[in-house]
């Protein structure tokens, strides 16, 4: 088996690969973030996905097979725009929305055409965009056809980074950053074991997985490579998980996500992935912003200049906004209307940044 030290040598990062290779016989172009650095201050817009760009039904509609409805409106039929549905808000205004694949509970979220267009348009001569999710990589990859184009995608709560590379002759046009991945390798084990069942993998992360399972914890490592998820079951208290992890290995931590706890290396996390990306793109934290909704985004919020909150889904988010009102802006609307409101404000903020 190849050593961890050889991983980055053999594969390199996604940017190194795209800058060296050419698929059409022409001279390969430099990665976009390098081109932006030529005489420009680079800005990055980070965005969470669920609850921020993608919204889920509420009440009785949050049941598989039910027509989408939430506090702001409901889907009333198909749109004339192929692949989209018509969402009617409470004021009677129609919006084109796309339904995402069902989640593990069989419920489908929606994303508006306005949000898709507005977020994609933030990528301009001095601005990069990054989508960040705590979801397992397989879920993120399944959703790519329904999400706005970005310069980079972060999955598994910060454990994996994927770069958009238009030079690749592949359907998705993304490549993983193995330089970032290698930073977790001493804890997560070799890349080549990604397809091996979690219980048989090497590395301290998976030693903890096996130990917690043996102790009666409900652990899910399916389609994860740099993290695993723990659910409350068998009388276990999730608040005691961090102390339990310390019995198995150092270099591990955990954080809450959608009523579960995600376990991952201390080298990972949304905030650390963002800091890595800011260094790579030569972007100053004060020039970067975050769109979010939940408390699992607050560590990332600490390392950027401004935070746009689409909805407050946890008391800790409101608390953070109250403590730093100059840094946090909370949307006045709800659902997809709040997303549209925030993206319009970010566009105006970005125009101010570009004009100096």
DAWO-V633446 format. One record per pair of residues at least 12 apart in sequence whose ideal C-beta (glycine too) atoms are under 10 Angstrom apart, sorted by the first residue. I is the first residue (numbers start at 1). J is the second residue. D is the distance in Angstrom with one decimal. If there is no record, write none. Layout:
I;J;D
I;J;D
This chain:
1;189;10.0
1;190;6.1
1;192;6.4
1;193;8.4
1;202;8.9
2;190;6.9
2;191;8.4
2;192;6.6
3;185;9.4
3;190;8.0
4;181;9.8
4;182;6.4
4;184;9.8
4;185;4.1
4;186;7.0
4;188;9.6
4;189;8.4
4;190;6.1
4;191;8.3
4;203;9.9
5;182;8.3
5;185;8.8
6;182;9.8
6;190;9.6
7;178;5.8
7;179;9.3
7;181;7.5
7;182;5.4
7;185;6.8
7;190;7.3
7;191;5.7
7;192;8.8
8;177;9.7
8;178;5.3
8;179;5.5
8;180;9.7
8;181;8.4
8;182;5.0
8;183;9.8
8;185;9.3
9;178;9.7
9;182;9.8
10;178;8.7
10;191;9.9
11;175;9.3
11;176;8.5
11;177;10.0
11;178;4.8
11;179;9.4
11;181;9.1
11;182;9.4
11;191;8.1
12;175;9.7
12;177;9.5
12;178;6.6
12;179;7.7
13;31;9.4
13;161;9.0
13;163;8.0
13;175;8.4
13;176;8.4
13;177;4.8
13;178;5.7
13;179;4.2
13;180;7.5
13;181;9.0
13;182;9.2
13;280;8.7
14;31;8.3
14;152;8.9
14;161;8.1
14;162;7.2
14;163;4.1
14;164;9.0
14;165;6.2
14;168;9.1
14;174;7.7
14;175;3.5
14;176;6.0
14;177;5.0
14;178;7.5
14;179;8.8
14;180;9.4
15;30;8.7
15;31;4.4
15;32;9.3
15;33;7.6
15;34;7.8
15;152;9.9
15;163;6.2
15;165;8.1
15;175;8.4
15;177;7.3
15;179;8.6
15;280;7.6
16;31;8.8
16;175;9.8
16;177;9.4
16;178;9.0
16;179;8.1
17;31;9.8
17;163;9.3
17;165;7.8
17;167;9.2
17;168;8.7
17;175;6.1
17;176;9.8
17;177;9.9
17;178;9.1
18;30;8.6
18;31;6.0
18;32;9.4
18;163;7.5
18;164;9.7
18;165;4.4
18;166;8.6
18;167;5.3
18;168;7.2
18;173;9.9
18;175;6.9
19;31;5.9
19;34;7.8
19;165;9.6
19;167;9.1
21;165;9.5
21;167;7.1
21;168;8.7
22;167;7.2
23;167;5.8
23;168;7.1
23;169;4.9
23;170;9.7
24;167;8.1
24;169;8.7
26;167;9.4
28;167;6.4
29;165;9.9
29;166;8.5
29;167;6.7
31;151;9.0
31;163;7.4
31;164;9.8
31;165;7.8
31;167;9.6
31;280;9.1
31;281;9.3
32;123;8.2
32;128;7.4
32;151;6.2
32;152;9.9
32;163;9.0
32;164;8.0
32;165;8.9
32;166;8.5
32;281;9.2
33;128;6.0
33;151;6.8
33;152;8.6
33;163;8.7
33;277;8.7
33;280;6.7
33;281;4.3
33;282;7.7
33;283;8.5
34;280;9.5
34;281;8.7
34;282;8.9
35;125;9.1
36;123;9.7
36;124;9.1
36;125;7.0
36;126;6.0
36;127;7.9
36;128;6.8
36;151;9.3
36;281;7.4
36;282;8.6
36;283;9.0
37;126;9.4
37;281;7.5
37;282;5.2
37;283;9.1
38;125;10.0
39;126;9.5
40;125;6.7
40;126;4.4
40;127;9.3
40;282;9.5
40;354;8.8
41;126;6.3
41;127;10.0
41;282;8.9
41;283;8.0
41;284;7.2
41;286;9.9
41;287;6.0
41;353;7.7
41;354;9.0
41;356;8.6
42;126;6.1
42;127;7.6
42;128;6.4
42;278;8.7
42;281;5.2
42;282;5.7
42;283;4.3
42;284;8.1
42;287;6.9
42;288;8.9
43;122;9.0
43;124;9.3
43;126;6.0
43;127;4.8
43;128;7.2
43;129;9.6
43;281;9.2
43;283;6.4
43;284;8.6
43;286;9.6
43;287;4.5
43;288;6.3
43;289;7.7
43;305;9.0
43;349;9.2
43;350;6.5
43;353;5.5
43;354;8.1
44;122;9.7
44;127;7.4
44;128;4.8
44;129;7.2
44;130;6.1
44;151;8.2
44;152;8.9
44;274;7.9
44;277;6.7
44;278;6.4
44;281;6.3
44;283;4.9
44;284;9.6
44;285;9.2
44;287;7.4
44;288;4.4
44;289;7.7
44;290;9.3
44;304;8.0
44;305;9.9
45;119;7.9
45;122;5.3
45;123;8.8
45;127;6.6
45;128;7.4
45;129;5.0
45;130;7.2
45;131;9.8
45;150;8.9
45;151;9.6
45;288;7.3
45;289;5.4
45;290;7.9
45;291;7.1
45;304;9.3
45;306;10.0
45;308;9.1
45;343;9.3
45;346;6.2
45;347;9.7
45;349;9.3
45;350;7.4
46;128;9.4
46;129;7.9
46;130;4.9
46;131;8.0
46;132;5.6
46;150;9.5
46;152;9.4
46;154;8.3
46;270;8.3
46;273;9.3
46;274;5.9
46;277;8.2
46;278;9.4
46;288;6.8
46;289;7.1
46;290;4.7
46;291;7.2
46;292;8.3
46;297;8.9
46;300;6.6
46;301;9.4
46;303;9.4
46;304;6.6
46;307;9.6
47;115;9.7
47;119;6.8
47;122;9.2
47;129;7.2
47;130;7.3
47;131;5.8
47;132;6.8
47;133;9.5
47;147;9.8
47;148;8.6
47;150;8.0
47;289;9.0
47;290;7.2
47;291;4.1
47;292;7.5
47;297;9.6
47;308;8.9
47;310;9.1
47;339;9.5
47;342;9.3
47;343;9.1
47;346;9.1
48;131;8.1
48;132;5.9
48;133;7.0
48;134;8.6
48;270;8.5
48;290;7.7
48;291;6.4
48;292;4.5
48;293;6.3
48;294;7.2
48;296;8.5
48;297;5.4
48;300;8.4
48;310;8.3
49;100;9.6
49;109;9.1
49;111;8.9
49;131;6.0
49;132;7.4
49;133;4.7
49;134;9.0
49;135;7.5
49;139;9.7
49;140;8.1
49;143;7.5
49;147;7.0
49;148;9.9
49;153;9.5
49;155;9.9
49;291;9.7
49;292;9.9
49;293;9.9
50;100;9.6
50;103;8.7
50;109;6.9
50;133;7.2
50;134;8.5
50;135;7.7
50;139;9.9
50;143;9.7
50;257;9.8
50;258;7.9
50;293;8.1
50;294;8.4
50;313;9.8
51;109;9.0
51;258;9.4
51;292;8.1
51;293;4.0
51;294;6.1
51;297;9.4
51;310;6.9
51;311;6.3
51;313;5.8
51;335;9.9
51;339;9.6
52;115;9.4
52;131;9.6
52;132;9.4
52;133;9.8
52;290;9.3
52;291;5.2
52;292;5.8
52;293;5.1
52;294;8.5
52;297;8.4
52;308;9.0
52;309;8.8
52;310;4.8
52;311;8.0
52;313;9.7
52;338;9.1
52;339;6.8
52;342;8.3
53;109;9.3
53;111;5.7
53;112;8.8
53;115;5.6
53;116;8.4
53;118;9.9
53;119;6.8
53;131;7.8
53;133;10.0
53;146;9.9
53;147;7.2
53;148;7.2
53;291;7.5
53;293;9.8
53;310;8.1
53;336;9.1
53;339;6.0
53;342;9.7
53;343;8.8
54;98;9.5
54;100;6.1
54;103;9.9
54;108;9.7
54;109;4.3
54;110;7.0
54;111;5.0
54;112;9.7
54;115;8.7
54;133;9.7
54;143;8.0
54;146;8.1
54;147;8.0
54;336;9.2
54;339;8.8
55;68;8.9
55;70;6.5
55;71;10.0
55;72;8.5
55;87;9.8
55;97;8.9
55;100;9.9
55;109;5.9
55;110;5.8
55;111;7.6
55;112;8.6
55;115;9.4
55;293;9.6
55;310;8.7
55;311;8.6
55;334;8.9
55;335;5.1
55;336;5.6
55;337;9.7
55;338;8.6
55;339;7.3
56;68;8.5
56;70;7.5
56;100;9.3
56;103;8.0
56;105;9.5
56;107;6.1
56;108;8.0
56;109;4.7
56;110;8.0
56;335;9.5
57;69;5.7
57;70;5.5
57;71;9.9
57;74;8.5
57;75;9.1
57;107;6.5
57;108;7.9
57;109;8.0
57;110;8.3
57;335;9.9
58;70;4.6
58;71;6.0
58;72;9.5
58;334;10.0
58;335;8.9
59;71;8.6
61;74;7.4
61;75;9.2
61;107;8.7
62;105;8.2
62;106;10.0
62;107;5.7
63;105;8.9
63;106;8.1
63;107;7.3
64;102;6.8
64;103;9.7
64;105;7.1
64;106;3.2
64;107;6.1
64;108;8.4
65;102;9.6
65;106;7.6
65;107;9.4
65;108;9.7
66;106;10.0
66;107;8.5
66;108;9.6
67;85;9.5
68;85;7.8
68;87;7.4
68;97;8.0
68;99;7.1
68;107;9.0
68;108;6.8
68;109;8.4
68;110;5.9
69;87;9.4
69;88;10.0
70;87;9.3
70;89;9.9
70;110;8.7
70;334;7.7
70;335;5.2
70;336;8.5
71;90;8.4
71;311;9.9
71;334;5.5
71;335;6.5
72;87;8.6
72;88;9.8
72;89;5.4
72;90;6.2
72;91;9.4
72;95;9.5
72;333;7.3
72;334;4.9
72;335;3.8
72;336;6.8
72;337;5.4
72;338;8.1
73;87;5.6
73;88;5.3
73;89;3.8
73;90;5.7
73;91;8.5
73;92;9.2
73;93;8.5
73;94;9.1
73;95;7.7
73;97;9.6
73;334;9.6
73;335;7.3
73;336;8.1
73;337;8.2
74;86;9.9
74;87;6.9
74;88;6.4
74;89;8.8
74;90;9.3
75;87;5.3
75;88;7.8
75;95;9.7
75;97;6.9
75;99;7.9
75;108;9.8
75;110;7.4
76;88;4.8
76;94;8.0
77;94;9.8
79;94;8.1
79;95;8.9
79;96;4.8
79;97;7.9
79;98;9.2
79;113;8.4
80;96;8.7
81;96;5.1
81;97;9.8
81;98;9.3
81;113;6.8
83;96;9.3
83;98;6.4
83;99;9.1
83;113;9.6
83;145;9.7
83;146;9.4
84;96;4.3
84;97;6.2
84;98;5.4
84;99;8.6
84;110;9.6
84;111;9.9
84;112;9.0
84;113;6.1
84;116;9.8
85;97;5.5
85;98;7.4
85;99;6.2
85;110;7.6
87;110;6.7
87;112;7.3
87;113;9.8
87;335;9.0
87;336;6.8
87;337;9.8
89;333;9.3
89;334;9.6
89;335;8.2
89;336;8.2
89;337;6.2
90;334;9.6
90;337;9.2
91;337;9.3
93;337;9.0
95;110;9.2
95;112;5.4
95;113;7.5
95;114;6.8
95;115;9.5
95;335;9.8
95;336;6.3
95;337;8.1
95;340;8.1
96;112;6.7
96;113;4.0
96;114;7.7
96;116;9.3
96;117;9.9
97;109;9.6
97;110;4.3
97;111;6.6
97;112;5.0
97;113;6.9
97;114;9.1
97;115;8.9
97;116;9.6
97;336;6.6
98;110;6.6
98;111;5.5
98;112;7.8
98;113;7.1
98;115;9.5
98;116;7.4
98;145;9.3
98;146;5.7
98;147;9.6
99;111;8.6
99;146;8.2
100;142;8.9
100;143;6.1
100;145;9.4
100;146;4.9
100;147;8.6
101;139;8.9
101;142;5.8
101;143;6.9
101;145;9.1
101;146;7.4
103;135;9.3
103;139;8.1
103;143;9.9
103;258;9.9
104;139;8.6
104;220;9.9
109;143;9.2
109;146;8.9
110;146;9.5
110;335;8.8
110;336;6.7
111;143;9.3
111;146;6.3
111;147;7.2
111;148;8.1
111;336;7.6
111;339;8.2
112;335;9.2
112;336;4.5
112;337;8.7
112;339;6.8
112;340;6.5
112;343;9.6
113;336;9.8
114;336;7.8
114;337;9.5
114;339;8.1
114;340;5.0
114;343;7.6
114;344;9.0
115;147;9.8
115;148;7.1
115;310;10.0
115;336;6.7
115;339;4.9
115;340;6.3
115;342;9.2
115;343;6.2
116;146;8.5
116;147;7.8
116;148;4.8
116;149;8.7
116;343;9.9
117;148;7.8
117;343;9.1
118;148;8.2
118;339;8.5
118;340;7.1
118;342;9.3
118;343;4.0
118;344;7.0
118;346;8.2
118;347;6.6
119;131;8.5
119;147;8.7
119;148;4.0
119;149;8.3
119;150;7.6
119;291;8.6
119;339;8.8
119;343;6.1
119;346;8.7
119;347;9.6
120;147;9.6
120;148;4.5
120;149;4.9
120;150;8.0
121;148;9.0
121;149;9.9
121;343;8.8
121;347;7.2
121;350;9.6
122;148;8.7
122;150;9.0
122;151;9.9
122;289;9.8
122;343;7.7
122;346;6.7
122;347;6.7
122;350;6.2
123;148;9.1
123;149;7.2
123;150;7.5
123;151;6.4
123;164;9.2
124;347;9.8
124;350;7.5
124;351;9.2
124;354;7.1
125;354;7.2
126;283;9.7
126;287;9.0
126;350;8.4
126;353;7.4
126;354;5.5
127;151;9.0
127;283;9.4
127;287;9.3
127;288;9.8
127;289;9.9
127;346;9.7
127;347;9.9
127;350;5.7
127;351;10.0
127;353;7.8
127;354;7.5
128;150;8.2
128;151;4.4
128;152;7.4
128;164;10.0
128;277;8.1
128;278;9.6
128;280;9.9
128;281;5.7
128;283;7.2
128;288;9.0
129;148;7.7
129;149;8.1
129;150;4.4
129;151;5.5
129;152;7.9
129;153;9.8
129;164;9.3
129;291;10.0
130;150;5.8
130;151;6.4
130;152;4.6
130;153;7.2
130;154;6.3
130;161;8.6
130;163;9.9
130;164;9.9
130;273;8.6
130;274;7.5
130;277;6.1
130;278;9.7
130;281;9.2
130;288;9.2
130;290;9.5
131;143;9.4
131;144;9.4
131;147;6.3
131;148;7.6
131;149;9.4
131;150;4.7
131;151;9.3
131;152;7.7
131;153;5.0
131;154;7.0
131;155;9.0
131;162;9.4
131;291;9.8
132;150;9.5
132;152;9.1
132;153;8.0
132;154;4.4
132;155;8.4
132;157;8.5
132;158;7.5
132;161;9.7
132;270;5.5
132;271;9.9
132;273;7.2
132;274;7.3
132;277;9.5
132;290;8.3
132;291;9.5
132;292;8.6
132;297;7.8
132;300;6.9
133;147;9.4
133;153;7.9
133;154;6.8
133;155;5.7
133;156;8.2
133;157;7.8
133;158;9.6
133;257;9.8
133;270;8.9
134;154;9.3
134;155;8.2
134;156;7.2
134;157;4.1
134;158;8.2
134;159;9.6
134;227;8.4
134;229;8.9
134;255;8.4
134;256;9.6
134;257;4.6
134;258;7.7
134;260;9.4
134;262;6.1
134;264;9.6
134;270;7.5
134;294;9.2
134;296;6.2
134;297;9.1
135;155;6.3
135;156;7.6
135;157;8.4
135;223;9.6
135;224;9.7
135;229;9.9
135;257;8.8
135;258;9.3
135;262;10.0
136;155;7.0
136;156;6.2
136;157;9.5
136;159;9.7
136;160;9.7
136;220;8.7
136;221;9.1
136;222;7.3
136;223;4.6
136;224;5.0
136;225;8.5
136;226;9.8
136;227;8.0
136;228;9.2
136;229;8.0
136;262;9.8
137;153;9.3
137;155;4.5
137;156;6.0
137;159;8.5
137;160;5.8
137;162;8.3
137;176;9.0
137;194;8.9
137;223;6.5
137;224;7.4
137;225;6.6
137;226;8.7
137;227;9.8
138;155;8.9
138;222;8.2
138;223;3.9
138;224;8.7
138;225;9.9
139;155;7.9
139;156;9.7
139;223;7.5
140;153;6.4
140;154;8.7
140;155;4.4
140;156;8.4
140;160;8.7
140;162;8.1
140;174;9.8
141;153;9.0
141;155;8.1
141;162;8.8
141;172;7.1
141;174;8.5
141;223;9.4
144;162;9.4
144;171;9.2
144;172;5.9
144;173;9.5
144;174;7.6
145;171;9.1
145;172;8.8
148;343;9.7
149;164;6.6
149;166;9.6
149;173;9.1
150;162;9.4
150;163;9.6
150;164;6.4
150;174;9.6
151;163;7.1
151;164;5.6
151;165;9.8
151;277;8.9
151;281;8.2
152;164;6.7
152;174;8.7
152;177;8.0
152;273;9.1
152;277;6.2
152;280;8.9
152;281;8.8
153;172;9.7
153;174;6.6
153;176;9.7
154;177;9.7
154;180;9.3
154;268;10.0
154;270;6.9
154;273;4.9
154;274;7.8
154;276;9.5
154;277;7.8
154;300;9.5
155;176;9.6
155;224;9.3
155;225;9.1
155;226;8.7
155;227;9.4
155;273;9.5
156;184;9.8
156;188;9.9
156;223;9.4
156;224;6.0
156;225;6.8
156;226;5.0
156;227;4.7
156;228;9.4
156;229;9.8
156;262;8.0
156;264;7.2
156;268;7.6
156;270;10.0
156;273;9.4
157;224;9.6
157;226;8.3
157;227;5.8
157;229;9.6
157;254;10.0
157;255;7.2
157;257;6.9
157;262;5.2
157;263;9.7
157;264;6.0
157;268;6.8
157;269;6.6
157;270;6.0
157;273;8.4
157;296;7.7
158;180;9.2
158;184;9.5
158;226;8.2
158;227;8.5
158;255;9.8
158;262;9.6
158;264;7.3
158;265;9.5
158;267;9.1
158;268;4.7
158;269;4.4
158;270;4.5
158;271;7.3
158;272;5.9
158;273;3.8
158;274;7.9
158;275;9.8
158;276;8.9
158;299;9.2
158;300;8.3
159;180;8.7
159;181;7.9
159;183;9.8
159;184;6.3
159;188;7.5
159;205;9.6
159;224;8.0
159;225;6.9
159;226;2.8
159;227;5.2
159;262;9.3
159;264;5.7
159;265;7.5
159;267;8.9
159;268;4.5
159;269;8.4
159;270;9.7
159;272;9.7
159;273;7.8
160;176;6.3
160;177;8.0
160;178;9.9
160;180;7.6
160;181;6.4
160;184;9.0
160;194;10.0
160;224;9.5
160;225;6.6
160;226;5.9
160;227;9.1
160;268;8.8
160;273;8.5
161;174;10.0
161;175;10.0
161;176;7.0
161;177;4.3
161;178;9.4
161;179;8.9
161;180;4.8
161;181;7.7
161;273;6.0
161;274;9.9
161;276;7.2
161;277;7.0
161;280;9.1
162;174;4.5
162;175;6.8
162;176;5.4
162;177;7.1
162;180;9.8
163;175;5.7
163;176;7.9
163;177;6.0
163;277;9.6
163;280;9.5
176;191;8.8
176;225;9.7
177;273;9.5
177;276;8.3
177;277;9.0
177;280;8.3
178;191;7.3
179;276;8.6
179;280;8.7
180;226;9.8
180;267;9.2
180;268;9.2
180;272;9.3
180;273;7.2
180;276;5.7
180;277;8.7
180;280;8.7
181;225;8.2
181;226;7.4
181;268;9.9
182;267;9.9
183;226;9.9
183;265;8.3
183;267;5.0
183;268;8.2
183;272;8.7
183;276;8.0
184;203;9.0
184;205;8.2
184;225;9.1
184;226;5.4
184;227;9.3
184;251;9.2
184;264;8.0
184;265;4.6
184;266;9.3
184;267;5.1
184;268;5.7
184;272;9.8
185;203;8.0
185;226;9.5
185;265;9.2
185;267;9.3
186;203;7.8
186;204;7.7
186;205;9.9
186;251;7.5
186;265;8.2
186;267;8.5
187;203;5.9
187;204;4.9
187;205;5.2
187;206;9.3
187;207;9.6
187;208;9.3
187;226;8.5
187;249;7.5
187;250;9.2
187;251;5.1
187;252;6.9
187;264;8.5
187;265;4.0
187;266;8.0
187;267;7.1
187;268;8.6
188;201;8.2
188;202;9.0
188;203;5.1
188;204;8.2
188;205;5.0
188;206;7.8
188;224;9.4
188;225;6.7
188;226;5.0
188;227;8.3
188;264;8.4
188;265;6.3
188;267;9.2
188;268;8.5
189;201;5.4
189;202;4.0
189;203;3.0
189;204;8.3
189;205;7.2
189;206;6.4
189;207;9.6
189;225;9.0
189;226;9.7
190;202;6.8
190;203;8.0
191;225;7.7
193;206;8.7
193;225;8.5
194;223;9.1
194;224;9.1
194;225;4.8
194;226;9.5
195;223;9.7
195;225;9.4
197;221;7.7
197;222;8.3
198;210;8.5
198;213;9.2
198;219;7.7
198;220;8.2
198;221;2.7
198;222;7.0
198;223;9.3
198;224;7.0
198;225;9.4
198;228;6.3
199;213;7.2
199;219;8.9
199;221;7.4
201;221;7.9
201;225;9.0
201;228;9.9
203;226;9.8
203;249;9.1
203;265;9.1
204;245;9.8
204;248;7.3
204;249;3.8
204;250;8.0
204;251;6.3
204;252;6.7
204;265;8.2
205;221;8.8
205;224;9.2
205;225;9.5
205;226;7.5
205;227;7.5
205;228;7.2
205;245;9.9
205;248;9.4
205;249;7.8
205;251;8.7
205;252;6.6
205;263;7.1
205;264;7.3
205;265;6.5
205;268;9.7
206;221;7.4
206;228;8.0
206;249;9.9
207;248;5.8
207;249;6.0
207;252;9.5
208;228;8.3
208;230;9.9
208;244;8.6
208;245;5.8
208;246;9.7
208;247;8.7
208;248;4.1
208;249;5.7
208;251;9.9
208;252;5.8
208;254;9.7
208;263;6.5
209;221;5.6
209;224;9.4
209;227;9.9
209;228;5.3
209;230;9.1
209;248;9.0
209;263;7.6
210;248;8.7
211;244;8.4
211;245;9.0
211;247;7.5
211;248;4.7
211;249;8.8
212;228;8.7
212;230;6.7
212;236;9.0
212;241;8.1
212;244;6.8
212;245;8.0
212;247;9.6
212;248;7.6
212;263;8.0
213;228;9.8
213;230;9.7
215;234;9.3
215;236;8.5
215;244;7.3
215;247;9.1
215;248;9.6
216;233;8.1
216;234;4.6
216;235;8.0
216;236;6.6
217;230;5.6
217;231;8.4
217;232;9.3
217;233;7.5
217;234;7.3
217;236;5.6
217;238;9.3
217;241;7.8
217;244;7.7
217;261;9.5
217;263;9.8
218;230;6.5
218;231;4.4
218;232;7.5
218;233;3.8
218;234;6.7
218;236;7.5
218;260;9.1
219;231;8.1
219;233;9.7
219;261;9.9
219;263;8.1
220;260;8.2
220;262;9.9
221;263;9.3
224;262;8.8
224;263;9.5
224;264;8.9
226;264;6.1
226;265;6.9
226;267;9.2
226;268;5.9
227;252;9.9
227;254;9.2
227;255;9.9
227;257;9.6
227;262;5.3
227;263;6.2
227;264;3.9
227;265;8.2
227;268;7.0
227;269;9.8
228;254;9.8
228;261;9.7
228;262;7.5
228;263;5.4
228;264;8.0
229;254;9.7
229;257;7.4
229;258;9.1
229;260;5.1
229;261;7.2
229;262;5.5
229;263;7.6
229;264;9.9
230;244;9.4
230;245;9.6
230;254;7.3
230;260;6.3
230;261;4.6
230;262;7.7
230;263;6.2
231;258;10.0
231;259;7.9
231;260;5.1
231;261;8.0
232;259;7.6
232;260;7.7
232;261;8.5
236;261;10.0
238;254;8.5
238;256;7.5
238;259;8.7
238;260;7.6
238;261;5.0
239;256;9.4
239;261;8.9
241;253;9.8
241;254;5.2
241;255;9.8
241;256;9.7
241;261;5.1
241;262;10.0
241;263;7.4
242;254;5.6
242;255;9.3
242;261;8.6
242;263;9.2
244;263;9.8
245;261;9.7
245;263;6.6
248;263;9.9
249;265;9.6
250;266;8.3
251;264;10.0
251;265;5.8
251;266;5.3
251;267;7.5
252;264;7.3
252;265;6.4
252;266;6.7
252;268;9.8
253;265;7.6
253;266;5.1
253;267;9.7
253;268;8.4
253;269;7.6
255;269;7.5
255;270;8.9
255;295;8.9
255;296;5.9
255;298;9.8
255;299;7.8
256;294;8.8
256;295;7.1
256;296;6.0
256;314;8.8
256;316;9.8
257;294;8.2
257;295;9.7
257;296;5.2
258;294;8.3
258;296;8.3
258;313;10.0
262;296;8.3
269;296;9.8
269;299;6.3
269;300;8.1
270;290;9.2
270;292;9.4
270;296;7.5
270;297;6.7
270;298;9.4
270;299;6.3
270;300;4.2
270;301;9.3
270;303;9.2
271;297;9.2
271;298;8.9
271;299;4.1
271;300;4.7
271;301;8.4
271;302;6.5
271;303;5.2
271;304;9.2
272;299;8.6
272;300;9.2
272;303;8.8
273;300;8.3
274;288;7.6
274;290;8.1
274;299;9.1
274;300;5.3
274;301;9.7
274;302;9.7
274;303;5.7
274;304;7.0
275;300;9.2
275;303;5.7
275;304;9.8
278;303;7.6
278;304;8.5
283;304;9.6
283;305;10.0
284;305;8.0
285;302;9.4
285;303;5.6
285;304;5.8
285;305;6.0
286;304;8.3
286;305;4.1
286;306;8.7
287;304;8.9
287;305;6.2
287;306;9.6
287;350;9.9
287;353;6.7
288;300;9.9
288;303;8.0
288;304;4.3
288;305;5.6
288;306;8.1
289;301;9.7
289;304;5.7
289;305;6.2
289;306;4.6
289;307;7.0
289;308;6.5
289;327;10.0
289;329;9.5
289;342;10.0
289;345;10.0
289;346;6.5
289;349;7.1
289;350;8.4
289;353;9.4
290;302;9.7
290;303;8.8
290;304;4.9
290;305;9.0
290;306;7.6
290;307;5.0
290;308;7.0
290;309;9.1
290;328;9.8
291;307;8.0
291;308;4.9
291;309;8.1
291;310;6.3
291;331;9.6
291;339;8.1
291;342;5.9
291;343;7.8
291;346;7.1
292;304;9.9
292;307;6.5
292;308;7.7
292;309;6.3
292;310;7.2
292;311;9.4
292;313;9.4
292;317;7.7
292;328;9.8
292;342;9.9
293;308;9.9
293;309;6.4
293;310;5.1
293;311;4.8
293;312;7.2
293;313;4.9
293;314;8.3
293;317;7.1
293;330;10.0
293;331;9.4
293;338;9.0
293;339;9.7
294;309;9.5
294;310;10.0
294;311;8.9
294;312;8.9
294;313;4.9
294;314;5.4
294;316;8.7
294;317;6.7
295;312;9.7
295;313;8.0
295;314;4.0
295;315;8.0
295;316;4.0
295;317;5.7
295;318;9.8
295;319;9.0
295;320;8.2
296;313;9.8
296;314;8.3
296;316;9.5
296;317;9.9
297;309;9.0
297;313;9.9
297;314;9.5
297;317;8.0
297;320;9.8
298;314;8.7
298;316;6.3
298;317;6.9
298;319;9.3
298;320;5.7
301;317;8.7
301;320;6.7
301;321;9.6
301;324;9.0
301;327;7.9
301;328;7.8
302;320;8.9
302;324;9.7
302;327;9.5
304;327;8.8
305;327;7.6
305;349;9.9
305;353;9.8
306;324;9.9
306;326;8.8
306;327;6.0
306;328;7.9
306;329;7.1
306;346;8.9
306;349;7.4
307;320;8.0
307;321;7.9
307;324;8.3
307;327;5.9
307;328;4.9
307;329;7.2
307;330;9.2
308;328;8.1
308;329;5.3
308;330;8.2
308;331;7.3
308;338;9.7
308;339;9.8
308;341;9.2
308;342;4.6
308;343;8.6
308;345;6.7
308;346;6.1
308;349;8.6
309;321;6.4
309;328;6.0
309;329;6.8
309;330;4.5
309;331;6.5
309;338;8.8
309;342;8.0
310;330;8.5
310;331;5.3
310;333;9.0
310;334;8.8
310;335;8.8
310;336;9.5
310;337;9.8
310;338;4.8
310;339;5.5
310;340;9.8
310;341;8.3
310;342;5.4
310;343;9.3
311;330;8.3
311;331;6.8
311;333;9.2
311;334;6.5
311;335;7.8
311;338;5.9
311;339;9.0
311;342;9.7
312;328;9.8
312;330;6.4
312;331;9.2
317;330;8.5
318;330;8.0
329;341;9.9
329;342;7.8
329;345;6.9
329;346;9.5
329;349;9.2
330;342;9.3
331;345;8.4
